[in-house]
Amino acid sequence: MARNNDSEVSSINIIRSGTEITGDIICKGDIRIDGKLVGNLKSEGKVVVGEQGVVEGNISCAYATISGGVKVNITVNELLTLKSTANLVGEITTNKLQIEPGANFSGSCKMGAVIKGIENASQERRQNQREKSA
């Protein structure tokens, strides 16, 4: 008898070359895009956009590796890697960024952990000053 234990199975979703999706995708596992996605993508795992992959919309994930063309606002909790064949236009928010020579990036980049740390420290100082003056 086959055992179905979802918590032990790591799923990888694949959008193959020649497939075009218009709409939003939410997934718990990893996803690889070699086709085209017009819409938003939210993944708790890793997002890989292959050399032939195209994404237009917003991406939110834990890790991402981009080799294709993306026109997005992308938020990556950990590491975003732009491979040498990547062409990214948009806004990046990430903890760590790795860009290979040859990759194209046009837009803005915010390094999340540093910004959050500065903002939190400033808010705490203001809060302490208010408490002292009250």
Buried (B, 14 or more C-beta within 10 A) or exposed (E): EEEEEEEEEEEEBBBEEEEEBEEEBEBEEBBBBBBBBEEBBBBEBBBBBBBBBBBBBBBBBBBBBBBBBBBBBBBBBBBBBBBEBBBBEBBBBBBBBEBEEEBEBEEEBEEBEEEEEEEEEEEEEEEEEEEEEE
